[in-house]
Amino acid sequence: MASVPHLYSIRPLNPAAHTFEVRCTVAQPDPAGQRFALPAWIPGSYLIRDFARQITAIHAECEGTPVRLTKIDKHTWQAAPRKQSAPLTVISEVYAWDLSVRGAHLDETHAFFNGTSVFLRVIGQEDSPCLVDLQPPAGRAFKNWRVATSLDPAQGEKGAAKELGFGLYRTADYDELIDHPVELGRFTLARFKACGVPHSIAITGRHDADLDRLCADLKRVCELQIRFFGEPAPMPRYAFLVTAVGEGYGGLEHRASTALLCSRDDLPYIGMKGISEGYRTFLGLCSHEYFHAWNVKRIKPAAFTPYDLDRENYTTLLWAFEGITSYYDDLALLRSGVIELKDWLELTAKTISNVQRAPGRLKQTLAESSFDAWSKFYRPDENTPNAVVSYYAKGALVALALDLTLRQRSKTSLDAVMRALWMRHGQTGIGVGEDDVRRVAEELSGLNLKRFFADAVHGTTELPLKKLLAPFGITLDWETAKTTTPSLGVKTGTESKELKLANVYDGGAAQTAGLSAGDVLLAIDGLRVTPASLDKQLARHQPGDEISVHAFRRDELMTFTVRLDPAPVDTAKLTLVAKSERLHRGWLTR
């Protein structure tokens, strides 16, 4: 017998107070006492966020009669046992003031939410289908609000939503319910089709974007990725939900949509010539999240099949799902013709430089970075550059190294590996084991790649990128940054107009002298130092010079003698020196 759908409803209760009212009605609750829980984290962002802390009120009722609801842990409630089998409804109020891609946000201008922030899980009945009624806020001021989401309208149901409309939507189960973010408001909407699949772009916030160009560029990227894995696309529709702000950046992937936060200046404007750095960054973000529709939303680590939403889900494979995706995001821009080869070389060199500048690459392996994402990568502090390597950035470089290794030493490539993972895991729902990426690559290439993975993924050996790129006509050279100013070995920040050390790098001049993150620099050689004057004062010295630094640590004045280091040679430069046929065998071109 088919399961009776759970009925959810959500409406902006008080936009000025940033409060949603959310209802969950269970037709066949557990008579021993139905339990409900809100996820502790959202898939794609590997940090315990305890969304239940935003529930400001909650109660239960059955046919208008109150039912006792007991909280049994930080995000779980249990209804009192009941003999009758009447439907049980839980009503909660959720505070929504997190303007990010991970949570929920509500005011008089718009509403946005992820299901993980608002929809309670009916424990033991997660596989039941769900109906969700999206309701508008009350009042004439909101009469022009619309709905942007990749949810399926509940065709055949009374009150089924129409296009862009409020009303009933349907999902197959709870996992799908929380995998379709929703935007409500007066957003700008643009549409295009990619390989016959309807795509939409909803932009919230003031902007002057050239929607025709945006659609044209995204169409090229999306079609390339669909054809990369093979038609048809795995989703019947796709939505880019964009929030444009003054300064912002972020994205979160979903099975048929992505939530994006961007600076409005990063969007293309009418009459823009070429491609600006900001627009290139935005397209790279869109490309990244779109690739995730295959790689992590459907090709998943075994540790995520299914997700355990109550606690951390540990895997050593985040480098493969975020790093490989980071490799392909810009590569897809190049292959689709949205950017040129010089742009791709510049972007890749920037990634190489960023990894090189983090001493943590010599301490933490990619596998460890993936496993410890919950406690380290998503909880950065002043020592993070010294202790952590990014599984995004280094993962992308490992993907590059693996791709070049396969192309040079065999007749296959990382493209073929990804398509094999799609067929074996993405299309079957079988999770990817911790060593399956290596095994598939070995099977397709006939190579023994144990040493490669031991060094690149499970070790801290520097990647031989210079050697790997050379046969493809690309040189890798190292140079100092734009300035040759002697180095303190720090990253600075400004706090109340004071010059504060944000990070002190291992082995650098400042650390050797005893300076620490959090110290506030006051003077160099008896002269006041400010954020604006630091580089000028250092430029008057040579590497090896000793300078006297006065700084506050907490409220104590301290003096340090610092021997300046040479400017670090940590800026990568990639140059195409010879056109090689290898460049045209499906690597940098289609």
C-alpha positions as CSV (number, residue, x, y, z in Angstrom):
1,M,0.0,0.0,0.0
2,A,1.3,3.4,-0.9
3,S,2.4,5.7,1.9
4,V,0.2,8.6,2.8
5,P,2.2,11.8,2.1
6,H,3.3,14.0,4.9
7,L,1.8,17.5,4.5
8,Y,4.1,20.4,5.2
9,S,3.2,24.1,4.9
10,I,5.4,27.1,5.3
11,R,4.5,30.8,5.3
12,P,6.3,34.0,6.2
13,L,4.5,34.7,9.5
14,N,6.2,38.0,10.3
15,P,8.7,39.3,7.8
16,A,9.7,42.2,10.0
17,A,10.5,39.8,12.8
18,H,12.1,37.3,10.3
19,T,9.8,34.5,11.4
20,F,8.4,31.6,9.4
21,E,5.5,29.4,10.6
22,V,6.1,25.8,9.5
23,R,3.6,23.0,9.9
24,C,4.1,19.2,9.5
25,T,1.1,16.9,9.5
26,V,1.7,13.2,9.8
27,A,-1.3,11.0,8.8
28,Q,-0.1,7.9,10.5
29,P,2.1,8.9,13.5
30,D,3.8,6.3,15.6
31,P,1.3,5.4,18.4
32,A,4.2,4.9,20.8
33,G,5.1,8.6,20.4
34,Q,6.1,10.0,17.0
35,R,9.6,11.7,17.0
36,F,10.6,14.6,14.9
37,A,14.0,16.1,14.3
38,L,15.6,19.0,12.4
39,P,18.9,18.3,10.6
40,A,22.1,19.3,12.4
41,W,23.8,20.1,9.1
42,I,23.1,20.7,5.4
43,P,24.6,18.4,2.8
44,G,27.3,20.2,0.9
45,S,28.5,22.3,3.9
46,Y,30.4,20.1,6.3
47,L,29.8,21.7,9.6
48,I,27.4,21.0,12.4
49,R,25.1,24.1,12.4
50,D,22.4,23.0,14.8
51,F,19.5,24.6,12.8
52,A,17.1,23.7,15.6
53,R,18.5,26.6,17.6
54,Q,16.5,28.9,15.4
55,I,13.2,27.3,16.4
56,T,11.6,29.8,18.7
57,A,8.3,28.1,19.5
58,I,7.0,24.6,18.8
59,H,3.9,22.7,19.8
60,A,1.7,19.7,18.6
61,E,-2.0,19.1,18.2
62,C,-4.4,16.5,17.0
63,E,-7.6,17.7,15.4
64,G,-7.4,20.9,17.4
65,T,-6.5,19.2,20.7
66,P,-3.0,19.9,22.2
67,V,-0.6,17.0,22.3
68,R,2.3,17.1,24.7
69,L,5.7,17.5,22.8
70,T,8.9,16.7,24.7
71,K,12.3,17.8,23.6
72,I,14.7,14.8,24.0
73,D,17.9,16.3,22.6
74,K,19.1,19.5,21.0
75,H,17.2,18.9,17.7
76,T,14.7,16.1,18.5
77,W,11.1,16.2,19.9
78,Q,8.7,13.3,20.8
79,A,4.9,13.5,20.9
80,A,3.1,11.8,23.7
81,P,1.8,8.3,22.9
82,R,-1.7,8.2,21.5
83,K,-4.2,5.4,21.0
84,Q,-6.2,7.0,18.2
85,S,-4.8,7.1,14.7
86,A,-5.8,10.6,13.8
87,P,-3.3,12.9,12.0
88,L,-0.7,14.7,14.2
89,T,0.4,18.2,13.4
90,V,3.5,19.9,14.7
91,I,3.6,23.7,14.4
92,S,6.9,25.6,14.8
93,E,8.1,29.2,14.4
94,V,11.5,29.5,12.9
95,Y,13.7,32.6,13.1
96,A,15.3,33.3,9.7
97,W,18.1,35.9,9.5
98,D,21.0,34.1,7.9
99,L,21.8,35.7,4.6
100,S,23.8,32.8,3.3
101,V,23.3,29.9,0.9
102,R,23.1,27.4,3.8
103,G,20.2,28.7,6.0
104,A,17.1,30.8,5.8
105,H,16.5,34.5,5.5
106,L,13.3,36.5,5.7
107,D,12.4,40.2,5.6
108,E,10.0,42.5,3.8
109,T,11.9,42.2,0.6
110,H,12.2,38.5,0.1
111,A,12.2,35.0,1.7
112,F,14.7,32.3,1.1
113,F,15.1,28.9,2.8
114,N,16.7,25.5,2.6
115,G,14.5,22.6,3.8
116,T,17.1,21.6,6.4
117,S,16.5,24.9,8.2
118,V,12.7,24.6,8.4
119,F,11.2,21.1,7.7
120,L,11.2,18.6,10.6
121,R,12.1,15.0,9.7
122,V,9.4,12.4,10.7
123,I,11.7,9.8,12.2
124,G,11.0,6.4,10.9
125,Q,9.0,7.7,8.0
126,E,11.7,9.5,6.0
127,D,10.9,7.4,2.8
128,S,7.3,8.6,2.7
129,P,6.3,11.1,0.0
130,C,5.8,14.7,1.0
131,L,3.5,17.5,-0.1
132,V,4.6,21.1,0.8
133,D,2.3,24.0,0.6
134,L,4.2,27.3,-0.1
135,Q,2.1,30.2,1.2
136,P,2.6,33.9,0.7
137,P,2.9,36.4,3.6
138,A,-0.3,38.2,4.5
139,G,-0.8,41.8,3.3
140,R,-1.1,43.8,0.1
141,A,2.6,44.7,0.2
142,F,3.4,41.1,-0.8
143,K,0.8,40.6,-3.5
144,N,3.4,40.6,-6.3
145,W,5.6,37.9,-4.7
146,R,6.4,34.9,-6.8
147,V,8.1,31.5,-6.2
148,A,11.4,30.3,-7.6
149,T,12.3,26.7,-6.9
150,S,13.1,23.4,-8.7
151,L,10.4,21.6,-6.7
152,D,7.8,19.6,-8.7
153,P,4.3,21.1,-8.6
154,A,1.8,18.6,-7.1
155,Q,0.0,17.9,-10.3
156,G,-3.5,16.4,-9.7
157,E,-3.7,17.7,-6.2
158,K,-6.2,20.3,-5.2
159,G,-4.3,23.5,-4.7
160,A,-1.4,22.4,-6.9
161,A,1.1,25.2,-7.6
162,K,1.2,26.7,-11.1
163,E,4.4,28.1,-12.6
164,L,6.1,30.5,-10.3
165,G,3.1,30.3,-8.0
166,F,2.3,29.5,-4.4
167,G,0.5,26.3,-3.6
168,L,1.3,22.6,-3.4
169,Y,4.5,20.9,-4.5
170,R,5.5,17.2,-4.2
171,T,8.6,15.3,-3.4
172,A,9.3,11.5,-3.3
173,D,10.7,11.6,0.2
174,Y,12.2,13.7,2.9
175,D,15.7,13.6,1.3
176,E,14.3,15.3,-1.8
177,L,12.2,17.7,0.3
178,I,15.3,19.3,1.8
179,D,17.2,19.3,-1.5
180,H,15.2,22.1,-3.2
181,P,15.8,25.6,-1.8
182,V,13.1,28.1,-2.3
183,E,13.1,31.8,-3.1
184,L,10.0,34.0,-2.6
185,G,9.7,37.6,-3.6
186,R,10.0,40.0,-6.5
187,F,13.0,38.6,-8.1
188,T,14.2,39.1,-11.7
189,L,13.7,36.0,-13.8
190,A,15.5,34.8,-17.0
191,R,15.2,31.5,-18.8
192,F,17.1,29.3,-21.3
193,K,17.2,25.7,-22.3
194,A,20.2,23.5,-22.2
195,C,20.0,20.2,-24.2
196,G,16.2,20.7,-24.1
197,V,16.1,21.0,-20.3
198,P,14.4,24.2,-18.9
199,H,16.8,26.3,-16.8
200,S,15.9,29.5,-14.9
201,I,17.9,32.2,-13.2
202,A,16.2,34.1,-10.4
203,I,18.1,37.1,-9.1
204,T,17.1,38.7,-5.8
205,G,18.5,42.1,-4.9
206,R,19.2,45.3,-6.9
207,H,21.2,44.8,-10.0
208,D,21.6,45.8,-13.6
209,A,22.6,42.5,-15.1
210,D,22.7,41.8,-18.8
211,L,20.3,38.8,-18.6
212,D,20.7,37.9,-22.3
213,R,24.4,37.5,-22.0
214,L,24.2,35.7,-18.7
215,C,21.7,33.2,-20.2
216,A,23.9,32.7,-23.3
217,D,27.0,32.1,-21.3
218,L,25.4,29.7,-18.8
219,K,23.7,27.8,-21.7
220,R,27.1,27.0,-23.2
221,V,28.5,25.9,-19.9
222,C,25.5,23.8,-18.9
223,E,25.2,22.1,-22.3
224,L,28.9,21.2,-22.2
225,Q,28.5,19.6,-18.8
226,I,25.4,17.7,-19.8
227,R,27.1,16.3,-22.8
228,F,30.3,15.6,-20.8
229,F,28.4,13.0,-18.7
230,G,25.9,12.1,-21.5
231,E,22.4,13.1,-22.4
232,P,19.8,13.2,-21.1
233,A,20.5,15.4,-18.1
234,P,19.6,13.8,-14.7
235,M,17.1,16.6,-13.8
236,P,13.9,17.7,-15.5
237,R,14.6,21.3,-14.8
238,Y,17.3,23.4,-13.1
239,A,17.2,26.7,-11.2
240,F,20.0,29.2,-10.4
241,L,18.8,31.1,-7.3
242,V,21.0,34.1,-7.0
243,T,21.1,36.7,-4.2
244,A,23.0,39.8,-5.4
245,V,24.5,42.0,-2.6
246,G,27.2,44.6,-2.2
247,E,29.9,42.1,-1.2
248,G,29.4,38.4,-1.1
249,Y,30.4,35.0,-2.5
250,G,29.1,31.5,-2.0
251,G,27.3,28.6,-3.5
252,L,25.6,25.4,-2.4
253,E,24.7,22.6,-4.7
254,H,21.4,20.7,-4.9
255,R,20.1,18.0,-7.2
256,A,18.2,20.4,-9.5
257,S,19.3,23.8,-8.4
258,T,21.9,25.9,-6.7
259,A,21.8,28.7,-4.2
260,L,24.3,31.4,-5.0
261,L,25.4,34.6,-3.2
262,C,27.4,37.1,-5.3
263,S,28.5,40.7,-5.5
264,R,26.2,42.6,-7.8
265,D,29.2,44.0,-9.6
266,D,30.2,40.5,-10.6
267,L,27.2,40.2,-12.8
268,P,27.6,41.2,-16.5
269,Y,26.2,44.6,-17.5
270,I,24.8,45.7,-20.8
271,G,27.6,46.8,-23.1
272,M,30.3,45.1,-21.1
273,K,33.3,44.2,-23.4
274,G,35.1,41.0,-22.8
275,I,34.8,39.3,-19.5
276,S,35.7,41.0,-16.2
277,E,37.5,39.2,-13.4
278,G,34.3,39.4,-11.3
279,Y,32.1,37.9,-14.0
280,R,34.6,35.2,-14.6
281,T,34.5,34.4,-10.9
282,F,30.7,34.3,-10.9
283,L,30.6,32.0,-14.0
284,G,33.2,29.7,-12.3
285,L,30.9,29.5,-9.2
286,C,27.9,28.6,-11.4
287,S,30.0,26.0,-13.3
288,H,31.2,24.5,-10.0
289,E,27.8,24.1,-8.5
290,Y,26.3,22.8,-11.7
291,F,29.0,20.1,-12.0
292,H,27.9,19.0,-8.5
293,A,24.6,18.0,-9.9
294,W,26.5,14.9,-11.0
295,N,29.6,14.8,-8.8
296,V,28.4,14.6,-5.1
297,K,24.6,14.9,-5.6
298,R,24.4,11.7,-7.5
299,I,28.0,10.3,-7.5
300,K,28.2,10.2,-3.7
301,P,30.7,8.9,-1.2
302,A,29.4,5.7,0.4
303,A,29.5,7.6,3.7
304,F,26.7,9.8,2.3
305,T,24.4,7.0,1.2
306,P,22.2,7.8,3.0
307,Y,23.1,11.0,4.9
308,D,23.0,10.9,8.6
309,L,21.6,14.3,9.4
310,D,22.0,14.1,13.1
311,R,25.8,14.0,13.2
312,E,29.1,14.3,11.2
313,N,29.4,12.0,8.2
314,Y,33.1,11.3,7.8
315,T,34.9,10.5,4.5
316,T,38.4,10.9,3.1
317,L,36.9,11.6,-0.3
318,L,35.9,15.3,-0.2
319,W,39.0,16.1,-2.2
320,A,37.5,14.0,-5.1
321,F,34.0,15.6,-4.8
322,E,35.1,19.2,-4.2
323,G,38.6,19.2,-5.7
324,I,37.8,17.4,-8.9
325,T,34.7,19.7,-9.3
326,S,37.0,22.7,-8.7
327,Y,39.3,21.4,-11.5
328,Y,36.4,21.1,-13.9
329,D,34.6,24.3,-13.1
330,D,37.1,26.6,-14.9
331,L,38.0,23.9,-17.4
332,A,34.3,23.8,-18.4
333,L,34.4,27.6,-19.0
334,L,37.4,27.1,-21.3
335,R,36.0,24.1,-23.2
336,S,32.7,25.9,-23.7
337,G,34.4,29.0,-25.1
338,V,33.2,31.3,-22.4
339,I,36.8,32.1,-21.4
340,E,40.1,31.9,-23.4
341,L,43.2,29.8,-22.7
342,K,45.0,32.8,-21.2
343,D,42.2,33.1,-18.6
344,W,42.4,29.4,-17.7
345,L,46.2,29.6,-17.4
346,E,45.8,32.6,-15.1
347,L,43.1,30.9,-12.9
348,T,45.1,27.7,-12.6
349,A,48.3,29.6,-11.7
350,K,46.3,31.4,-9.0
351,T,45.2,28.0,-7.5
352,I,48.8,26.8,-7.6
353,S,50.0,29.9,-5.9
354,N,47.3,29.7,-3.2
355,V,48.3,26.2,-2.3
356,Q,52.0,27.0,-2.3
357,R,51.5,29.9,0.1
358,A,49.9,27.7,2.8
359,P,52.5,25.9,5.0
360,G,49.7,23.5,6.0
361,R,50.2,21.7,2.7
362,L,53.3,20.2,4.2
363,K,51.5,18.9,7.3
364,Q,48.0,17.8,6.4
365,T,47.2,15.3,3.6
366,L,44.2,15.7,1.3
367,A,42.6,12.6,2.9
368,E,43.0,14.1,6.3
369,S,41.7,17.5,5.2
370,S,38.6,15.8,3.8
371,F,38.1,13.7,7.0
372,D,38.7,16.7,9.3
373,A,36.5,19.2,7.4
374,W,34.0,19.2,10.2
375,S,36.4,20.4,12.8
376,K,39.2,22.2,10.8
377,F,38.4,23.4,7.3
378,Y,35.0,24.8,8.3
379,R,36.3,26.2,11.6
380,P,39.3,28.3,10.5
381,D,41.3,30.2,13.0
382,E,44.6,32.1,13.1
383,N,46.7,29.0,12.7
384,T,44.7,27.4,9.8
385,P,47.2,28.4,7.0
386,N,49.9,26.6,9.0
387,A,47.9,23.4,9.7
388,V,45.3,22.9,7.0
389,V,45.4,22.3,3.2
390,S,42.3,23.1,1.2
391,Y,40.7,20.0,-0.3
392,Y,39.2,22.4,-2.9
393,A,42.4,24.0,-4.1
394,K,44.9,21.1,-3.7
395,G,42.2,18.7,-4.7
396,A,41.9,20.6,-8.0
397,L,45.6,20.4,-8.5
398,V,45.6,16.6,-7.8
399,A,42.8,16.3,-10.4
400,L,45.0,18.2,-12.9
401,A,48.0,16.0,-12.1
402,L,46.0,12.8,-12.4
403,D,44.4,14.0,-15.7
404,L,47.8,14.8,-17.2
405,T,49.3,11.5,-15.9
406,L,46.5,9.5,-17.5
407,R,46.7,11.4,-20.8
408,Q,50.5,11.1,-21.0
409,R,50.9,7.5,-19.9
410,S,47.8,5.9,-21.1
411,K,45.0,6.2,-23.6
412,T,42.4,7.4,-21.1
413,S,41.8,10.6,-19.0
414,L,40.1,11.9,-16.0
415,D,37.1,12.6,-18.2
416,A,36.7,8.9,-18.8
417,V,37.1,8.2,-15.1
418,M,34.3,10.6,-14.2
419,R,32.0,9.1,-16.8
420,A,32.7,5.7,-15.5
421,L,31.9,6.9,-11.9
422,W,28.7,8.3,-13.3
423,M,27.6,5.1,-14.9
424,R,28.7,2.9,-12.0
425,H,27.7,5.0,-9.1
426,G,25.7,8.1,-10.2
427,Q,23.2,6.1,-12.2
428,T,22.9,3.2,-9.8
429,G,22.9,5.0,-6.4
430,I,25.8,2.9,-5.2
431,G,28.1,4.9,-3.0
432,V,31.8,5.5,-4.0
433,G,34.1,3.6,-1.7
434,E,37.1,5.3,-0.1
435,D,39.5,3.7,-2.7
436,D,37.2,3.5,-5.7
437,V,38.5,6.6,-7.5
438,R,42.0,5.0,-7.7
439,R,40.6,1.6,-8.7
440,V,38.5,3.0,-11.5
441,A,41.5,5.1,-12.8
442,E,43.7,2.0,-12.7
443,E,41.2,-0.2,-14.4
444,L,40.7,2.3,-17.3
445,S,44.4,3.2,-17.7
446,G,46.1,-0.1,-17.0
447,L,48.5,1.8,-14.7
448,N,49.5,1.1,-11.2
449,L,48.6,4.4,-9.5
450,K,49.2,3.4,-5.9
451,R,52.3,5.6,-5.6
452,F,50.5,8.5,-7.2
453,F,47.6,8.4,-4.7
454,A,49.9,7.7,-1.8
455,D,51.9,10.8,-2.5
456,A,49.2,13.1,-3.8
457,V,46.2,12.2,-1.6
458,H,47.7,10.4,1.4
459,G,51.0,12.2,1.6
460,T,52.4,15.8,1.6
461,T,54.8,15.4,-1.3
462,E,54.9,18.4,-3.6
463,L,53.0,17.7,-6.8
464,P,55.3,17.5,-9.9
465,L,53.2,19.9,-11.9
466,K,56.1,21.4,-13.8
467,K,57.2,18.0,-15.1
468,L,53.6,17.0,-15.9
469,L,52.8,20.2,-17.8
470,A,55.9,20.3,-19.9
471,P,54.9,17.7,-22.5
472,F,51.7,19.7,-23.1
473,G,53.6,22.8,-24.0
474,I,53.0,24.7,-20.8
475,T,55.8,25.9,-18.5
476,L,55.4,26.5,-14.8
477,D,57.7,29.2,-13.3
478,W,57.9,30.8,-9.9
479,E,58.4,34.4,-9.1
480,T,57.8,36.9,-6.3
481,A,54.6,38.7,-6.1
482,K,54.4,42.2,-7.6
483,T,56.5,43.6,-4.9
484,T,60.1,42.7,-3.9
485,T,59.5,44.1,-0.4
486,P,61.3,42.0,2.3
487,S,58.9,39.7,4.1
488,L,57.6,39.5,7.7
489,G,55.9,36.2,7.0
490,V,52.5,37.4,8.1
491,K,49.0,38.3,6.9
492,T,47.7,41.5,8.4
493,G,44.3,42.8,9.0
494,T,42.8,46.1,10.2
495,E,40.8,46.4,13.4
496,S,39.7,49.8,14.6
497,K,42.3,51.3,12.2
498,E,45.0,49.3,14.0
499,L,47.4,47.0,12.2
500,K,46.8,43.5,13.5
501,L,48.5,40.3,12.6
502,A,45.8,37.9,11.4
503,N,48.2,35.0,10.5
504,V,51.8,34.4,11.4
505,Y,53.3,31.8,9.0
506,D,55.4,28.9,10.2
507,G,59.1,29.6,9.8
508,G,58.7,33.2,8.8
509,A,60.5,36.2,10.1
510,A,57.8,37.3,12.5
511,Q,57.3,33.8,14.0
512,T,61.1,33.4,14.5
513,A,61.2,36.7,16.3
514,G,58.3,35.7,18.6
515,L,55.4,37.7,17.1
516,S,52.0,36.0,17.2
517,A,48.7,36.2,15.6
518,G,46.6,38.8,17.3
519,D,49.5,41.1,18.1
520,V,48.9,44.8,17.2
521,L,51.8,46.5,15.5
522,L,52.6,50.0,16.7
523,A,56.0,51.0,15.4
524,I,58.9,49.9,13.3
525,D,62.3,51.3,14.3
526,G,60.6,53.9,16.5
527,L,58.2,55.1,13.7
528,R,54.5,54.6,13.9
529,V,53.3,51.9,11.5
530,T,49.8,51.8,10.0
531,P,48.0,49.6,7.5
532,A,48.9,52.1,4.8
533,S,52.5,52.6,5.7
534,L,53.7,49.0,6.5
535,D,54.9,48.1,2.9
536,K,56.5,51.5,2.5
537,Q,58.5,51.1,5.7
538,L,59.6,47.5,4.8
539,A,60.5,48.6,1.3
540,R,63.3,50.8,2.8
541,H,65.1,47.6,4.0
542,Q,66.9,44.7,2.5
543,P,66.4,41.0,3.3
544,G,68.6,40.2,6.3
545,D,68.1,43.6,7.9
546,E,67.1,43.6,11.5
547,I,64.2,45.9,12.5
548,S,62.8,46.7,15.9
549,V,59.0,46.2,16.2
550,H,56.8,47.4,19.0
551,A,53.5,45.7,19.4
552,F,50.7,45.2,21.9
553,R,49.8,41.6,22.9
554,R,46.6,42.0,24.8
555,D,47.3,45.1,26.9
556,E,51.1,44.5,27.3
557,L,53.6,46.4,25.2
558,M,56.3,44.2,23.8
559,T,59.5,44.7,21.7
560,F,60.8,42.3,19.0
561,T,63.9,42.2,16.9
562,V,62.9,40.8,13.5
563,R,65.4,39.7,10.8
564,L,63.6,40.3,7.5
565,D,63.3,37.5,5.0
566,P,63.5,37.8,1.2
567,A,60.2,38.2,-0.6
568,P,58.8,34.7,-1.1
569,V,59.0,33.2,-4.5
570,D,55.5,31.7,-4.3
571,T,53.7,33.1,-7.3
572,A,53.1,30.6,-10.1
573,K,53.1,31.6,-13.7
574,L,51.9,29.3,-16.5
575,T,52.9,30.0,-20.0
576,L,52.0,28.3,-23.3
577,V,55.3,28.0,-25.0
578,A,54.4,25.5,-27.7
579,K,51.2,24.3,-29.3
580,S,51.0,20.6,-28.7
581,E,48.6,18.2,-30.2
582,R,47.9,17.0,-26.7
583,L,46.2,20.4,-26.1
584,H,43.6,19.5,-28.7
585,R,42.8,15.9,-27.8
586,G,39.9,16.8,-25.6
587,W,41.8,18.3,-22.7
588,L,41.7,22.1,-23.1
589,T,39.3,21.9,-26.0
590,R,36.1,19.9,-26.7
